[in-house]
Amino acid sequence: MHKLRSSLAYVYVPVDPPDGIDPTIYPCKMALITDDGTEPGPGDWHSASWIGGDVALLTGPGSAADFPDGEYFVFAQIDAGIEKPVLPSGRARIGLAAGT
């Protein structure tokens, strides 16, 4: 995914649950962290929403998740009672060039 720094837009993580499970009944979070091979820490998570079957986080100017330009790895987490799966989703670039 590539998102312009000036864009106020959702970042999405698709969720493919087992048959018969509706994950949208559970709270969800999303983290975008610097792509350095680490997992998200407690302070990296942002409250997210369900849009369709995807976890969605509004990012950009004026949002609670306004990230600087750079390369990020995207994660979603679903709070399903005793299970709290962390779903790695892939990379996102914010801004026209990495690190600028």
N, C-alpha and C positions, 0 to 999 in steps of 0.2 A: 504494500500500500504506500502511496505517496500523497501527502497532504501539504498544501501550501500553509505557511506559518500564519497568514492572515485569515485563513478559512475557519469559520466556526462550524464544525461538522462532526458527525458521529464517526467513531471508529468501531467496527463490528468484529465480534468473534462468533463464528457459527458454532452451534452446539448440536451434536448428533447423539441424542440419548438412546438408550435401549428401548425396544418396542414396549409400548404401554406406559412409559414414564413421561410425565409432563414436567420438565425442569422449570418452567416459567412460574410455578407456584412457590419457588424458593428465591430468597434474596441473592443478588449477584454483585460482584465487584470486578474491576478491571485494573490492571497495572501495565504501564509502559515503562520499561527500565532500560537503561543504557545496555546495549548488546555486548556485554563483557563476560557472558557465561555464568552469571550468578542468577539465583532465583529471587523473586520479589521478597522484600522484607515487610514487616508490619506497616511501616509508614508509606509504602509504595502503592497501597490499594486505594481506589476511589470507588464510591458507590456508583453502580451502573444500573441500567434499566434493561428490560426485555423489549425488543422490537421484533415482532414475529418470533422466530425461534433462535434469534441471535442475542447475545449479550452486547449492549451498546453503551458507549461512553462519549458524552459530548465533550469535545476538546476544542481549544482555540481561545482567542481573545475574549475575555469576559466570562469564561467558564471556570469552574472549580478545578479543571484539569488543563491548564495552559502550559504546554511543554515548550522548551526552547528548541531551536533548530538542532537536528541530529538524527542518528539512527537508533531505533528502539526495538526491543523485543516485546511482543504483546502477550499478555496472559489474562485469562478470565478465571474467576473462582465462583463456585456455586455453594451456598451455605445450605446443604441438604441434611440438616440435623447432625448426626454423628459423622457423616461424610462431608468433607469440604474439598472436593476435587479441584486441583489447579490445572487448567487447560492451556498449554502453550499453543499459540496461534500462528506465529510467524513474525516477520519483521515489518516495521513501519518507518518511513522516513518523513520527518517534518522539516519543511523548508526546501529551498531549491537545491542546496548542496549540503552534504553531510558535514556537520561541525561548523557551519557558518551561521 
